[in-house]
Amino acid sequence: MDDCIQLQFPSRNCSMDFLHCQLQDKADWRWVSNKKKKNWRLAYLFSCLFLLLFTNCQLVSGKKWDGVIVTQSDYQALKALKHEFVDSRGFLKSWNDSGIGACSGWAGIKCVNGQVIAIQLPWRGLGGRISEKIGQLQALRRLSLHDNVLVGPVPTSLGFLPNLRGVYLFNNRLSGSIPPSIGNCLLLQTLDLSNNQLTGIIPPSLANSTRLYRLNLSYNGISGPIPVSLSNSPSLTFLALQHNNLSGSVPDTWGTNSVDPSYQLQSLALHHNFLSGNIPASLSKLTMLEELNLSQNQIKGSIPEELGNLSRLNSIDLSNNAINGSFPESLSKLSSLVTINLENNYLDGHIPESIEQLRNLSVLDLSNNKFQGQIPAFIGNITSITFLDLSENNLTGEIPISLVNLQNLSSFDVSFNNLSGAVPSLLARKFNSSSFTGNVQLCGYSSSTPCPAPAPENNLPSPSQGAVKHHHRKLSTKDIILIAAGALLVVLLILCCVLLCCLIRKKASSKAKTAKAGGLASTTRGAKPVPAAGTEVESGAETGGKLVHFDGPFVFTADDLLCATAEIMGKSSYGTCYKATLEDNNQVAVKRLREKITKAQKEFELEVSELGKIRHPNILALRAYYLGPKGEKLLVYDYMSNGSLASFLHARGPETVIPWPTRINIAIGITRGLCYLHNEENIVHGNLTSSNILLNEHNNPQIADVGLSRLMTSTANTNVIATAGTMGYRAPEFSKLKNASTKTDVFSLGVIILELLTGKSPSEATDGLDLPQWVASIVKEEWTNEVFDVELMRDEPNIGDELLNTLKLGLHCVDPSPAARPEAQQVLEKLEEIIKPEAGDVTTAPPASGGDDGAAAQAPAPAPAPPA
C-alpha cells in the first residue's frame, strides 16, 4: 500500500545508497588523485552524518519518506504548479525553492523513490489554474484538488500519466471541455469532475480504462449524447451524469459487450438533462443495478417489462417525463424495491394488485398521471410504506379502510381524483384536508365536508310511531312567521357577536402597534426588544411575507432580514446557506431551502414550529423562519464563527495544530447532542456529517440540519441520503432501507470519530476503500500507528491509551451489522470513561456559547494519560 511506506533499512546503508545516487553522474573515481580522494572521503563522512541526522528528524516527526530526493523533472513540475496556483491562505509555504524536502516536508505531496505519486490539497482555498507541466509527474497516481476555487481547463497533459488512478477535481470552477486524452490513462479508476463549469461533450475515450469504476461528471454544462462506449464498460460501478445538458436518446447497448459480459454498474443517474427517446430494454442486462434515475428528461414510450429482471434494484425514478402505457406488472416481482417514483407522466390503466408483493416498498409516487379504477386495498398490506402519493389521477371508488394499517405512513395524498364515500377517520385525523381536496364526492375529512347522516333502517313502524304519524299536521301561517322571526333574531345575534369581536381585535391591534412604536423609540439602534423565552413574534414584510420568531438573543423584522448583506457559506441538497449581516451588525446564518422540495405550507409550519422548540448546547438553535409571498422558505439559525468541523479539520493552515483534548471534546459534544435527539426528542438526524457539525468561538460543536428531513418531500430526502453515501458517511444498510434509524446515525458518528483520529476526509477513497474500510485494513495489518494523524503521534506517549480506546470505539460504531453497533448513549459513556481525569486533577473547558439557552460547558479537557 502506497500510503504505508516504512523506513526499515539500516541508516548506514541508506546513507551509502543516497550518496551513490548523488554521485553516480560524477567522474570515475579511478582518475582522482590521492589528495582528492582524501577530500572526497571527508565529504562522504559529512554527507553520511547529514543524512543520518536528516533521516532521524523525519522519523521523529512522523513523516513518511523513503530517503530519496525528488527527481529534477518532478521538482520542476511542482514549481510550475505552485507558480500557477493562487495560494491566498499560505498553505504552500512549505513548497520552498529547494527540492531537497519536496518528498518529506512539502504539504500534500507523497513520493516513492524520488517520484511524486500523490498530490492531495483539498479544501485549501487554492485559486488559479492547474499547470500543464503536471504531465511531467510520470509516477503520479492520485490528484486530489477538490473543494477549491480553481479555474481554467482540465489539463490535457493528464493523459500522459500512465500510472494515474484517481482524479478528484469536483467542487471547483473549472471550465472548457473534458480532454479526450484522459482516455489514455488505462489504469484510471476514479474520475470526479462534478460541480464545475465544464462544457462540450463526453469523450468516448473515457471508457478505454478497463478499471474505471467511478465516473462523476454531474452538475456541469456538458452537452451532446451519452457515448455508447460508456454503456459497454464492464468495470463501471457508479455513473453520475445528472444536471447537465445532455441530449439524444439513452443508449440501448447496455450489457452488450461480448468480450466481458459481466457488468458491475450499481448506480445510474441521468436525471435533469434533455434526454429523449424510449427507455432502453437493454438496461435489464445490468444485473447489479441498484439505483436508476432518469427523471426530469423528455423520455417517452412505455416502461419495458424487462426491467423486472433487475433483481437488486431498490430505487427507480422516472418522474417528470412523457412516459405512457401502464404500470408494468414485472416491477412487482422486484422484492428489493424501496422507492418507485413515476410522478408527472402519462401512465394510465389500473394500479396492479400485484404491487402487494413489494414488501420493502417505502416510497410510492404515482401522482399526476392518468391512472383509473380503484385504489387497491392490498396496498394496506405493505406496512413499510412511509410516502404514498396518488394525487391528480382519475381514480374512483372509496379509500380502502386497509390503509389505516400503514402505521409508518408520514405523507399521504389522494387529492384531485374522482374518489367518493367517507374518508377513514384515522386518516382524516392524521393528515390535513389538502390530502383529500378535489374529490367532490369525498366527505368526512374536515369540518366543512361532513358526511350525510345514515338513512333510517327500513323496519315496520311500531304502534307508537304510527301514533306519531297520525298526529302530524301542516304548519299554519302563524307558525311559519314565528319560526322565521326566531331565525332572523339568531342571525342578528351572530352578526352582533362577530362585529363585537372585530372591534375588540382592532382596538387590541392598535394598542399593540402603539406599544411597539414606543418600545422601538426607547431602544437604541441595534438593541431591539427580545421576546420572552418560548414565545413567537410574527411580522409581515412590505412584500407580504411572514416571519415567525422563536426565543433568541435578538429580534429583527422581515425587512431587516431581506435587506441584510449576504455571503454564501455553502450549498447542500436542502438548499443554500448564507451568512447574513443585519443592519445593526448582528450576524445570523440563513438557510434558503430549495423550491419544490419542501412540504405544503401548513405541514411545513407545523413541523418547523416543533423544531424551533429544540434547545441543547450541542444542537444549533433554530431562531426564526420566513415564508415569502412566492413560496420561498428561509430558516434562521445562530451564526457559528469557526465554521464547520470539515473545514476546521481539512482547510486549516499548516501552522494550525488541533490537539487531542480539542478533538475528543468535539467528539463528546457531538455525541451529547445526538443522545439528546435520540432520547429526548425522538428524532433521527439521518444526514450526520462533519459539514453539518458547526463550531463556536470555543470550538464547542453544535449539530446543524436537525429535523430538516421532516420539512422535505420524500424525493428530496432520497437525494440527501444519496449525497451522504457519496460523501462516505452513509451506513451500508441505508442503500436498501432508505429509512434512517438511530443505528445509521451512530454509524455516521463513528465515521466522524475516525475522521478526528486520522485527519482524513471520508469523501476521499483511499486505494478504493472508504475511511472505515481503510482504517480496518491498517489495523488488521497491525500498523495501528499509521492510522492516527501525524499531529497526534507527537504526543503519543501521553495519550496512547486514549487514542487506541477511541479508535476501538469508532470501529465499533461503524460495524457493518446495525445490531452490533452501540447506542449513542453507550458511545457517550465510553468517551467520558476514556478521558476521565485522575482524582483531584479536574480542569474546565471554556463555556459553550449558548446565548440565552443556558448552554452548559463542554466536557473537561482530559488530563494526560500515563505513558503506555
RADA-V364428 format. One record per backbone hydrogen bond with DSSP energy under -1.0 kcal/mol. CO is the residue of the C=O (numbers start at 1). NH is the residue of the N-H. E is the energy in kcal/mol with one decimal. If there is no record, write none. Layout:
CO_NH_E ; CO_NH_E
This chain:
1_4_-1.5 ; 10_14_-2.1 ; 11_15_-2.2 ; 12_16_-2.2 ; 13_17_-2.8 ; 14_18_-2.6 ; 15_19_-2.6 ; 16_20_-2.6 ; 17_21_-2.2 ; 18_22_-1.7 ; 19_23_-1.9 ; 23_26_-1.8 ; 28_31_-1.6 ; 29_32_-1.7 ; 33_37_-2.6 ; 34_38_-2.3 ; 35_39_-2.0 ; 36_40_-2.7 ; 37_41_-2.4 ; 38_42_-2.1 ; 39_43_-2.5 ; 40_44_-2.7 ; 41_45_-2.6 ; 42_46_-2.5 ; 43_47_-2.4 ; 44_48_-2.6 ; 45_49_-2.6 ; 46_50_-2.6 ; 47_51_-2.7 ; 48_52_-2.8 ; 49_53_-2.2 ; 50_54_-2.7 ; 51_55_-3.2 ; 52_56_-2.5 ; 53_57_-2.2 ; 54_58_-1.8 ; 55_59_-2.3 ; 56_60_-2.8 ; 57_61_-2.4 ; 58_63_-1.1 ; 71_75_-2.4 ; 72_76_-2.4 ; 73_77_-1.9 ; 74_78_-2.4 ; 75_79_-2.2 ; 76_80_-2.0 ; 77_81_-2.1 ; 78_82_-2.5 ; 79_83_-2.1 ; 80_84_-1.6 ; 81_85_-1.7 ; 84_129_-1.4 ; 86_88_-1.2 ; 86_127_-2.4 ; 92_95_-1.3 ; 94_96_-2.2 ; 99_102_-1.1 ; 101_104_-1.2 ; 101_105_-3.4 ; 101_106_-1.1 ; 106_109_-1.6 ; 108_120_-2.7 ; 110_117_-2.9 ; 110_118_-1.5 ; 112_115_-1.6 ; 114_71_-2.6 ; 115_112_-2.3 ; 117_141_-2.7 ; 117_142_-1.7 ; 118_110_-1.9 ; 119_144_-3.2 ; 126_149_-2.5 ; 127_86_-1.7 ; 128_151_-2.9 ; 131_134_-1.5 ; 132_135_-1.8 ; 133_136_-2.3 ; 134_137_-1.6 ; 136_138_-2.1 ; 137_140_-2.0 ; 141_165_-3.0 ; 141_166_-2.3 ; 142_119_-2.2 ; 143_168_-3.3 ; 144_121_-3.0 ; 146_123_-1.7 ; 150_173_-2.3 ; 152_175_-2.3 ; 155_158_-1.2 ; 156_159_-1.8 ; 157_160_-2.2 ; 158_161_-1.5 ; 161_164_-1.3 ; 165_189_-3.1 ; 165_190_-2.1 ; 166_143_-2.5 ; 167_192_-2.7 ; 168_145_-2.5 ; 170_147_-2.2 ; 174_197_-2.6 ; 176_199_-2.7 ; 179_182_-1.5 ; 180_183_-2.0 ; 181_184_-2.5 ; 182_185_-1.9 ; 184_186_-1.6 ; 185_188_-1.6 ; 189_213_-2.2 ; 189_214_-1.9 ; 190_167_-2.2 ; 191_216_-2.4 ; 192_169_-2.4 ; 194_171_-2.0 ; 198_221_-2.7 ; 200_223_-2.9 ; 203_206_-1.8 ; 204_207_-1.5 ; 205_208_-2.2 ; 213_237_-2.0 ; 213_238_-2.1 ; 214_191_-2.4 ; 215_240_-2.4 ; 216_193_-2.5 ; 218_195_-2.3 ; 222_245_-2.8 ; 224_247_-2.0 ; 230_233_-1.3 ; 231_255_-1.4 ; 234_264_-1.2 ; 237_266_-2.8 ; 237_267_-1.6 ; 238_215_-2.8 ; 239_269_-2.4 ; 240_217_-2.7 ; 242_219_-2.0 ; 243_220_-1.2 ; 246_274_-2.6 ; 248_276_-2.5 ; 253_256_-1.4 ; 266_290_-3.0 ; 266_291_-2.2 ; 267_239_-2.5 ; 268_293_-2.3 ; 269_241_-2.9 ; 271_243_-2.0 ; 272_244_-1.2 ; 275_298_-2.9 ; 277_300_-2.6 ; 280_283_-1.2 ; 281_284_-1.9 ; 282_285_-2.0 ; 283_286_-1.8 ; 285_287_-1.8 ; 286_289_-2.0 ; 290_314_-2.7 ; 290_315_-1.4 ; 291_268_-2.5 ; 292_317_-2.4 ; 293_270_-2.9 ; 295_272_-1.8 ; 296_273_-1.1 ; 299_322_-3.0 ; 301_324_-2.0 ; 304_307_-1.4 ; 305_308_-1.9 ; 306_309_-2.3 ; 307_310_-1.8 ; 309_311_-1.9 ; 310_313_-1.7 ; 314_338_-2.5 ; 314_339_-1.7 ; 315_292_-2.3 ; 316_341_-2.2 ; 317_294_-2.7 ; 319_296_-1.9 ; 323_346_-3.1 ; 325_348_-2.8 ; 328_331_-1.0 ; 329_332_-1.4 ; 330_333_-1.7 ; 331_334_-1.6 ; 333_335_-1.6 ; 334_337_-1.9 ; 338_362_-3.0 ; 338_363_-2.4 ; 339_316_-2.2 ; 340_365_-2.5 ; 341_318_-2.7 ; 343_320_-2.7 ; 347_370_-3.0 ; 349_372_-3.0 ; 352_355_-1.4 ; 353_356_-1.8 ; 354_357_-2.2 ; 355_358_-1.9 ; 357_359_-2.0 ; 358_361_-1.4 ; 362_386_-2.8 ; 362_387_-2.1 ; 363_340_-2.4 ; 364_389_-2.3 ; 365_342_-3.0 ; 367_344_-2.1 ; 371_394_-2.4 ; 373_396_-2.5 ; 376_379_-1.5 ; 377_380_-1.6 ; 378_381_-2.2 ; 379_382_-1.7 ; 381_383_-1.6 ; 382_385_-1.7 ; 386_410_-2.5 ; 386_411_-1.6 ; 387_364_-2.4 ; 388_413_-1.8 ; 389_366_-2.7 ; 391_368_-2.2 ; 395_418_-2.5 ; 397_420_-2.4 ; 400_403_-1.6 ; 401_404_-1.6 ; 402_405_-1.9 ; 403_406_-1.5 ; 405_407_-1.9 ; 406_409_-1.3 ; 411_388_-2.5 ; 413_390_-3.1 ; 415_392_-2.4 ; 421_443_-2.3 ; 424_428_-2.2 ; 425_429_-2.0 ; 426_430_-1.7 ; 427_431_-2.2 ; 432_435_-1.8 ; 433_436_-2.1 ; 433_437_-1.3 ; 435_414_-2.9 ; 437_416_-2.5 ; 439_442_-1.8 ; 441_421_-1.6 ; 443_423_-2.5 ; 446_449_-1.4 ; 449_444_-4.5 ; 457_459_-1.8 ; 462_466_-2.4 ; 463_467_-2.3 ; 464_468_-2.0 ; 465_469_-2.5 ; 466_470_-1.7 ; 467_471_-1.2 ; 476_480_-1.9 ; 477_481_-2.0 ; 478_482_-2.3 ; 479_483_-2.4 ; 480_484_-2.4 ; 481_485_-2.4 ; 482_486_-2.2 ; 483_487_-2.4 ; 484_488_-2.4 ; 485_489_-2.2 ; 486_490_-2.2 ; 487_491_-2.2 ; 488_492_-2.4 ; 489_493_-2.3 ; 490_494_-2.2 ; 491_495_-2.4 ; 492_496_-2.4 ; 493_497_-2.2 ; 494_498_-2.3 ; 495_499_-2.6 ; 496_500_-2.5 ; 497_501_-2.4 ; 498_502_-2.4 ; 499_503_-2.3 ; 500_504_-2.3 ; 501_505_-2.6 ; 502_506_-2.5 ; 503_507_-2.3 ; 504_508_-2.5 ; 505_509_-2.5 ; 506_510_-2.2 ; 507_511_-2.0 ; 508_512_-2.2 ; 509_513_-2.3 ; 510_514_-2.1 ; 511_515_-2.7 ; 512_516_-2.5 ; 513_517_-2.6 ; 514_518_-2.4 ; 515_519_-2.4 ; 516_520_-2.6 ; 517_521_-2.1 ; 518_522_-1.7 ; 524_527_-1.8 ; 532_535_-2.1 ; 537_549_-1.8 ; 539_547_-2.5 ; 541_544_-2.0 ; 546_627_-3.0 ; 547_539_-1.7 ; 548_625_-2.1 ; 557_561_-2.0 ; 558_562_-2.5 ; 559_563_-1.7 ; 561_564_-1.0 ; 565_581_-2.7 ; 567_579_-2.9 ; 570_577_-3.0 ; 574_594_-2.9 ; 575_572_-2.6 ; 576_592_-3.0 ; 577_569_-3.0 ; 577_570_-1.3 ; 578_590_-2.6 ; 579_567_-1.4 ; 580_588_-2.3 ; 581_565_-2.1 ; 582_585_-2.0 ; 586_582_-2.9 ; 588_580_-2.8 ; 589_637_-3.4 ; 590_578_-3.2 ; 591_635_-2.2 ; 592_576_-1.9 ; 594_597_-1.0 ; 597_713_-3.1 ; 600_604_-3.0 ; 601_605_-2.7 ; 602_606_-2.0 ; 603_607_-2.3 ; 604_608_-2.9 ; 605_609_-1.8 ; 606_610_-1.1 ; 607_611_-1.9 ; 608_612_-1.8 ; 610_613_-1.2 ; 611_614_-1.3 ; 616_619_-1.9 ; 618_703_-2.6 ; 621_638_-1.1 ; 623_550_-3.4 ; 624_636_-3.0 ; 625_548_-2.9 ; 626_634_-2.5 ; 627_546_-2.5 ; 628_631_-1.6 ; 632_628_-3.2 ; 633_593_-2.1 ; 634_626_-2.5 ; 635_591_-2.8 ; 636_623_-2.7 ; 636_624_-1.4 ; 637_589_-2.3 ; 640_643_-1.4 ; 643_695_-2.7 ; 644_648_-2.1 ; 645_649_-2.2 ; 646_650_-2.6 ; 647_651_-2.1 ; 653_656_-1.6 ; 659_663_-1.7 ; 660_664_-2.7 ; 661_665_-2.1 ; 662_666_-1.9 ; 663_667_-2.1 ; 664_668_-2.3 ; 665_669_-2.4 ; 666_670_-2.5 ; 667_671_-2.1 ; 668_672_-2.5 ; 669_673_-2.2 ; 670_674_-2.3 ; 671_675_-2.6 ; 672_676_-2.2 ; 673_677_-2.0 ; 674_678_-2.6 ; 675_679_-3.1 ; 676_680_-2.0 ; 676_681_-1.7 ; 677_683_-2.8 ; 689_692_-1.2 ; 690_646_-1.4 ; 692_704_-3.4 ; 693_645_-2.8 ; 694_702_-2.4 ; 695_642_-1.6 ; 696_699_-2.1 ; 700_696_-1.7 ; 702_694_-2.8 ; 703_620_-2.3 ; 705_708_-1.1 ; 707_710_-1.5 ; 708_711_-1.5 ; 711_599_-2.4 ; 713_717_-1.9 ; 714_718_-2.0 ; 715_719_-1.7 ; 716_720_-1.7 ; 717_721_-2.2 ; 718_722_-2.2 ; 719_723_-2.1 ; 720_724_-2.5 ; 721_725_-1.9 ; 722_726_-2.1 ; 723_727_-2.1 ; 724_729_-2.1 ; 731_734_-1.5 ; 733_737_-2.3 ; 734_738_-2.5 ; 741_745_-1.8 ; 742_746_-1.9 ; 743_747_-1.9 ; 744_748_-2.0 ; 745_749_-2.4 ; 746_750_-2.4 ; 747_751_-2.0 ; 748_752_-2.0 ; 749_753_-2.2 ; 750_754_-2.3 ; 751_755_-2.2 ; 752_756_-2.2 ; 753_757_-1.8 ; 754_758_-2.7 ; 755_759_-2.2 ; 757_789_-2.7 ; 761_764_-1.6 ; 766_769_-1.9 ; 769_766_-2.7 ; 770_774_-2.8 ; 771_775_-2.6 ; 772_776_-2.3 ; 773_777_-2.2 ; 774_778_-2.1 ; 775_779_-2.5 ; 776_780_-2.2 ; 777_781_-1.4 ; 778_783_-2.2 ; 779_782_-1.6 ; 783_786_-2.2 ; 784_787_-2.1 ; 789_793_-1.4 ; 792_795_-1.2 ; 793_796_-1.3 ; 795_798_-1.3 ; 795_799_-1.3 ; 796_800_-1.5 ; 798_865_-1.2 ; 799_803_-2.5 ; 800_804_-2.3 ; 801_805_-2.5 ; 802_806_-2.3 ; 803_807_-2.4 ; 804_808_-2.4 ; 805_809_-2.0 ; 806_810_-2.6 ; 807_811_-2.4 ; 808_812_-2.0 ; 809_813_-2.0 ; 810_814_-1.3 ; 812_815_-1.1 ; 818_821_-1.1 ; 823_827_-1.9 ; 824_828_-2.3 ; 825_829_-2.2 ; 826_830_-2.1 ; 827_831_-2.5 ; 828_832_-2.6 ; 829_833_-1.7 ; 830_834_-2.1 ; 831_835_-1.7 ; 838_841_-2.0 ; 848_850_-1.4 ; 850_853_-2.3
